[in-house]
């Protein structure tokens, strides 16, 4: 392909009547003062979208416009261009053309300097295409994985350690050495985890190897395997970072620290647990820059959201969010708090640990080591004149009773409980020893939730039901499960071959109306369960999961996985 011509973006947009001459003059003036790229000024001012700029350039230069959202990039081809240059020139190698050709996607194909440098680097005949800059950067983040780098650093650390035992004192002294193999290895692990949107990192020593696994969209994936001899060094370094007792390897420990990944601050919650072959380390990654979600973005059905919103704005009562670990309970509560946090209200949270820092809210970290338990903090918070209380988890009878007393005495209390579904939650509270009258008079609503994986948009395709899936759907649709168009993801570079990308919430809500309050106040739990099931008919977690599968947002297998959690 011949070298592209030099074009002026502003003139192209004016010619194609996407902006006016006046808007161009304004943008040029802003560009001179700020030093920003002209295209970015257009977008920030709302004159055009990134997509419109890409299409205009493609039309002017007579080259294709490729939407990376639906383009299956070959990871091997991407390697033709080093990551540093890909980011610098906003370019990505997409596919090989013939024996000596390479299709390269660029955010700005009119950048002649970038074109010349890319030609020099790849030593191939470059064919250009226009790509959206935002999608380009996302694709670079996803495809330039650190797998080989992590494996190499693990080998380097293994060679450095050899057969020598770890010097605890020396490692303690060299805590600031950024070029140490163990430091570089951990930084690469965090970088890679952030790139693939991992929520947890698992470092697990086995008999003959060390496994590092990432939890992505709720499912664990193997990142790398290494020699088990490096496991103590990793555990030790992580303990130093989180200020845990490095000499204690017999007992579990919990802590936290922060790392910086691509200019973003990541809070890390760490848990160590001794096993047969050393110490297993699990880290939960919390991106502080993402902030709390609003209720509108949780994906709750509109009617349910409206009802839930009206309940949390009541002056008093108890709101419970239930579900297993990692089901998004804390996110839902924080979204509710964000809405309730006004200048007129005093909000206090009691958490273990504090996951996200919210401005304008008094957040208290529970610390069992100094006897600062949920119950003790709760008693003190009631003397702080709060309007709204958030209790991280109702773990025992004492915490539950204090929280409910607060709800009965003019406070709105939000909390979580580990139960399987919404219906069983009031019964679980009774089982914990909470008096019936407290449950009946304080509990306002129970929201149960799960996180369900969504089919990747880039590789979605029609799906034929398997016999066991067909039978399972009959429970919801009767003899008509075939009336719906089911889909699945075949797997692509965008979803790392899984067929899924991202998750959405699935909810069910039990609103404690008069009939349920009367039923829970009696000695017959069977009657309560019957009334609750009648009230929630067709609006359970299972029915929502099935409808999402029928609408093509998720797979039948994923709906079954979620429902099996409920049937246990």
C-alpha positions, 0 to 999 in steps of 0.5 A: 500500500502506498504511503498515505497522504497528509490530511487535515482532520478539521477540514475533512470534518467540515467538508463532510458537514460533520462540524461547522467552520465556527466549531473548527475555529473554536476547537483549533483555539482550544487546541493551541491553549491546551496542547491536546490532540484536535480529535480529542477536543472535537469529542470532548466538546460534543461536536462529533463522536469517535466513531464519526471521526473514524468513518470520516478518515476512512472515507477520505483515505479510501481505506476500511473502517474496522469495528474492533468490538466485532473483529476477532484479532489473531493474538499471534499477529498482534506480536508483530508490533511491540506493546510500547510502540502499539500504545505510542502510535495507537496502532495494532497488527490485525492480520497478515496479507499475503507473504509480506503484507500486514493489515494494521489498524490505526486510530489516526492513519494520517499520522505519517511519522507513525506510519514510517516508524511502523514500516521500519519496525515490522519490515512488511508492506503495511495495509491501513485500516481505521479503528476506534481509539477507545476500542483500540486501547481496550484491545491492546490491554486485553491482548498484550498479556503478561503470561510469557513475562510472568513465566520468565520471571518465575524461572528467574526467581527460581534460579535466584533462589536455587536450593538456598533457604529464604533469608527472612531478615534480608527480604525484610531489609530489601522491601523497597528494591523494585528490580528484585525478581520477586517484585517484578513477578508480582507487578507483572501478575497484578498488571495481567490481572488488571488487563483481563478484569480479574476480581481475585488472584489465587496463589496456590502451592501444590506438591510439585508446582505452584499455580497462579489462577485468576477469577474472571467473571466469577470463574477461575482460569489458570494463568501460569504454573511454576516451580513450588520453591518460589511460593514461600518467596511470593507469600513472604513478599506479599506479607511484607507489603500488607504488614502481616507477621512474616514469621507466622506460617501456621495460622491464617492471616488477613490484611490489605495493601495498595498497588498502582497499575497503569496509573490506577490505584488498586486496593488489594485484600489479602488472605493467607491460609496454611496448606499441606505444601505451604501457604495459599494466598488469595487476593481480592482486587478493588479498583478505587477509581471505578467508584460506586455504581448507581442503582440505575446501573445495577440492571434490576428490573424497572418495577423491582428497582422502583419498589426497592428505591421507595423502601430504602428511602423510608425513615426506618427499617431493615433492608437485607441483601443476600447471596453467596460470596462474590455475588455483588451484595456490597456493590448493591449496598454501596449503590443504595448508600450513594443515593441515600448520602445527602447533607441532611443524613448522617451515614455510618458504615461498619465493615470488615473490611472497608471495600470502597471509600465513599466521600461524606460517609463515616466508615468504621473498620472492624478489628477483632484483634483489639476486640472491635467487633461488629456488635461493639461498634454497632452499640457505639454508632447508635450514640453517634446520632446516625440516620442510616447504618450499614452493617457489613454482615450479620454474622451472629445473633448479637449483631443481628439483634442490635441491628434490628433494634436500631431499625425499630428505633428510627434508623434505616439499617442496610446489611447482608446475610449469607442465605440461598434465596430471599424466601429462606432469609427470615427463617434463617434469622429466626434460626440465628436466635432473633426473636420473632417480633423483631423479625416481623416488625423491623424487616422491610425487604430481602433482596437476593442476587447472583452475578451471571456471565453475559455472552460476548457480543463479538462472537455470539452465534445461534445455539442448538439445545442439548437434550438435558437443557431442553428438559430443564427448560420445560420446567419453566416453559412447559412444552414450548422451550423451542419457541425462543432463539438461544445463543452462545459465544464460540470464543474469540480474542476479545473474551479470551476464548471463553464465549463470555464477557462481563456479568449482569445481576439477577435479582429476586425481592421479597417485600415484607407485606402485612400477610408475610409479617403476620405469617412470620410472627406465628409458629408455623414456618410452612405457612410463611414459606407458602405465602412467600412463594405465591407472592414471588411466583414468576419473579425468582432468580431462576425465572429471571435467569431462564428469561435472560437465556431465552432473550439471548443475553446469556447461555442456557448452561449459565442459567443452569449454573446459577439455578443449581446454586439455588437448588442446593 
